[in-house]
């Protein structure tokens, strides 16, 4: 990895984190099928480019980077799927921290640089929090509405957009689901953009949201100290992280 500053390590962290979130949420079906209990010990890797892979651990001793939890596939059939996904999420969070601070040690970060790195990481919701929020939403939707149709999801989006300023763009298009699972794809289209990039919480009916044109994430207005009136005068919004205003957290 190029670079020697906390921002460079944080960029690597965000890429790997995005891949792991994708494996445990929008591409959960594909991830589940790749964790075959009949195979050898498998690990879930998040890659810096935002993708993921399930693979055997590296042969190097010691490995170049800390290794993820080993043998996640063995417990797949011995636990309820939601509990298993949550457990993998916890181990994934631990692995991300280990990799980030491995780079910090390798690049000889001092106390202040380590603190800046941890603060940037700590400002993001954990993978476990995001996975649990999505699973809770799925369970609530199933218990109250049964299986939701795609058309009802579209109506919900149209109604929601009326509560937001006209300057704020609609949620970004979701990447195609390689698993070919149409039902999962329809559900994911409904839920894209529903978690705040700061607090990780889902949106409410009347809350104001704003879209960052740089990192392409949604944020609660209150979380980034933005009001609808101010948003009307902004053509291209940058969140605090992308604009560099989070430097106030530096030690």
Order of alpha helices (4+ residues) and beta strands (2+ residues): alpha-alpha-beta-beta-alpha-alpha-alpha-alpha-alpha-beta-beta-alpha-alpha
